[in-house]
Amino acid sequence: MEIYFAKVQEWLEVLKSKQPQVCDWIGIYYKESYLHKLDSTDLVLGPYLGEATEHTRISIDRGFCGMALREERTVNVADVTTDSTHIACSLKTRSELVIPIKDKNGVYVAELDIDCNKLNAFTKELEEFFEKYVLSFPLLEEFIPLPDITFETDRLILRKIHPKDIQDIFDYAKNPNVARYVTWEPHQTLTDSKKLIDYALSSYLKGSLEPMALILKDDPAQKVFGTVGLIAASPKNRTYELAYAISEEHWGKGLVVEASKPLINYVFKNFAIERLQCRCEILNPQSARVMEKLGMEYEGTLKASMFIKGKARDMHMYSLVRSDFRPYL
Ligand SMILES: CC(C)(COP(=O)(O)OP(=O)(O)OC[C@H]1O[C@@H](n2cnc3c(N)ncnc32)[C@H](O)[C@@H]1OP(=O)(O)O)[C@@H](O)C(=O)NCCC(=O)NCCS
């Protein structure tokens, strides 16, 4: 949901930049039945830009806000004070435009709510502009879950983890050398590997590209020998984090760099991301080399910034920001 909301936030920002003079408060109310698959007729607030509002949940039966989805039509109110049931997101609001949003099947699932501090703000032209714009609204189903996606490089196949990979994961993750500088302990039993699989499956459900399994194309057994993933570190700030670990027998072959490139290309193309970051403990120069070879910039060392396995760790921080990013070939 975080990734999806970051996308909606981005959509709102672009929209506001096109008509800033009328967008004093702009946000999305969803049918709760759509957003949370709950048996409810309430509307719940999603991403918004403007003053914080206490109206995070409203009844579909109330105000102009409820009216747009109740009557499935655009509601353009020149003067909100004319209606005593009006529920403004801000006391300064004078006029309001609410446009219902359909899913791909034509079912109304959400609404765009725009509040303006001026009277009579929304002309017919503006109303038509916003009605046209909502056709590009990012729908929830377009982001969740992660599609069944695979990437191919010269030597590798990257795909989502399957429950059947459990033994392969255990085989490399039980090695204390592999687990030395990561947040997890070496796997003791298949139950530990099962936890990684459960984590992966729930992560894909949230649309996340993490972790992706690595397989050597020329391996007859097609064994999973590690993972590379991109975690949403702070969707609100459009920051993702790269993470990786592979079997010791494949270290030093440049495989993690090779695997990371198509994933990074993919997120910069498809996700609301401004910053990709990656951290490694100062004692792990192999990992720092991976980031350097990916063209990431060393930003500094954050002292005692991670508490891992009972100890505060000093971490090197690297980043790659959108303005510096050039797709890898
Ligand atoms: C860190 C890690 C991801 C590097 O991946 P990799 O595919 O082996 O990386 P590379 O082949 O590009 O090698 C990176 C550097 O490691 C060093 N290296 C190479 N072979 C090595 C080996 N057998 N043992 C130790 N270091 C080695 C080299 O300095 C190399 O840099 P160079 O190519 O400029 O010579 C991998 O070692 C690993 O999975 N480690 C365990 C998990 C981990 O620490 N994850 C990162 C947490 S931040």
PDBQT file of the ligand as one rigid body, heavy atoms in Angstrom, charges set to zero:
ROOT
HETATM    1  C1  LIG A 401      28.903  -8.337  -0.792  1.00  0.00    +0.000 C 
HETATM    2  C2  LIG A 401      28.476  -9.224  -1.955  1.00  0.00    +0.000 C 
HETATM    3  C3  LIG A 401      27.022  -8.958  -2.223  1.00  0.00    +0.000 C 
HETATM    4  C4  LIG A 401      29.317  -8.854  -3.182  1.00  0.00    +0.000 C 
HETATM    5  O1  LIG A 401      28.779  -9.462  -4.328  1.00  0.00    +0.000 OA
HETATM    6  P1  LIG A 401      29.713 -10.009  -5.496  1.00  0.00    +0.000 P 
HETATM    7  O2  LIG A 401      28.852 -10.365  -6.635  1.00  0.00    +0.000 OA
HETATM    8  O3  LIG A 401      30.606 -11.042  -4.949  1.00  0.00    +0.000 OA
HETATM    9  O4  LIG A 401      30.541  -8.682  -5.829  1.00  0.00    +0.000 OA
HETATM   10  P2  LIG A 401      31.708  -8.530  -6.879  1.00  0.00    +0.000 P 
HETATM   11  O5  LIG A 401      32.003  -9.801  -7.583  1.00  0.00    +0.000 OA
HETATM   12  O6  LIG A 401      31.351  -7.353  -7.699  1.00  0.00    +0.000 OA
HETATM   13  O7  LIG A 401      32.945  -8.202  -5.977  1.00  0.00    +0.000 OA
HETATM   14  C5  LIG A 401      32.997  -7.047  -5.166  1.00  0.00    +0.000 C 
HETATM   15  C6  LIG A 401      34.344  -6.986  -4.484  1.00  0.00    +0.000 C 
HETATM   16  O8  LIG A 401      34.498  -8.059  -3.573  1.00  0.00    +0.000 OA
HETATM   17  C7  LIG A 401      35.888  -8.435  -3.492  1.00  0.00    +0.000 C 
HETATM   18  N1  LIG A 401      35.979  -9.873  -3.729  1.00  0.00    +0.000 N 
HETATM   19  C8  LIG A 401      36.061 -10.523  -4.907  1.00  0.00    +0.000 A 
HETATM   20  N2  LIG A 401      36.093 -11.843  -4.698  1.00  0.00    +0.000 NA
HETATM   21  C9  LIG A 401      36.013 -12.039  -3.390  1.00  0.00    +0.000 A 
HETATM   22  C10 LIG A 401      36.000 -13.184  -2.565  1.00  0.00    +0.000 A 
HETATM   23  N3  LIG A 401      36.026 -14.400  -3.080  1.00  0.00    +0.000 N 
HETATM   24  N4  LIG A 401      35.901 -13.014  -1.223  1.00  0.00    +0.000 NA
HETATM   25  C11 LIG A 401      35.831 -11.789  -0.704  1.00  0.00    +0.000 A 
HETATM   26  N5  LIG A 401      35.853 -10.662  -1.445  1.00  0.00    +0.000 NA
HETATM   27  C12 LIG A 401      35.936 -10.788  -2.762  1.00  0.00    +0.000 A 
HETATM   28  C13 LIG A 401      36.627  -7.628  -4.515  1.00  0.00    +0.000 C 
HETATM   29  O9  LIG A 401      37.209  -6.526  -3.839  1.00  0.00    +0.000 OA
HETATM   30  C14 LIG A 401      35.524  -7.139  -5.426  1.00  0.00    +0.000 C 
HETATM   31  O10 LIG A 401      35.814  -5.875  -5.972  1.00  0.00    +0.000 OA
HETATM   32  P3  LIG A 401      36.544  -5.785  -7.419  1.00  0.00    +0.000 P 
HETATM   33  O11 LIG A 401      35.614  -6.422  -8.395  1.00  0.00    +0.000 OA
HETATM   34  O12 LIG A 401      36.749  -4.361  -7.633  1.00  0.00    +0.000 OA
HETATM   35  O13 LIG A 401      37.815  -6.594  -7.319  1.00  0.00    +0.000 OA
HETATM   36  C15 LIG A 401      28.676 -10.712  -1.651  1.00  0.00    +0.000 C 
HETATM   37  O14 LIG A 401      29.993 -10.871  -1.224  1.00  0.00    +0.000 OA
HETATM   38  C16 LIG A 401      27.743 -11.256  -0.594  1.00  0.00    +0.000 C 
HETATM   39  O15 LIG A 401      26.654 -11.722  -0.909  1.00  0.00    +0.000 OA
HETATM   40  N6  LIG A 401      28.117 -11.172   0.684  1.00  0.00    +0.000 N 
HETATM   41  C17 LIG A 401      27.321 -11.694   1.775  1.00  0.00    +0.000 C 
HETATM   42  C18 LIG A 401      26.080 -10.857   2.045  1.00  0.00    +0.000 C 
HETATM   43  C19 LIG A 401      26.376  -9.399   2.237  1.00  0.00    +0.000 C 
HETATM   44  O16 LIG A 401      27.330  -9.021   2.901  1.00  0.00    +0.000 OA
HETATM   45  N7  LIG A 401      25.502  -8.556   1.667  1.00  0.00    +0.000 N 
HETATM   46  C20 LIG A 401      25.654  -7.119   1.690  1.00  0.00    +0.000 C 
HETATM   47  C21 LIG A 401      25.163  -6.546   2.937  1.00  0.00    +0.000 C 
HETATM   48  S1  LIG A 401      25.381  -4.781   2.939  1.00  0.00    +0.000 SA
ENDROOT
TORSDOF 0
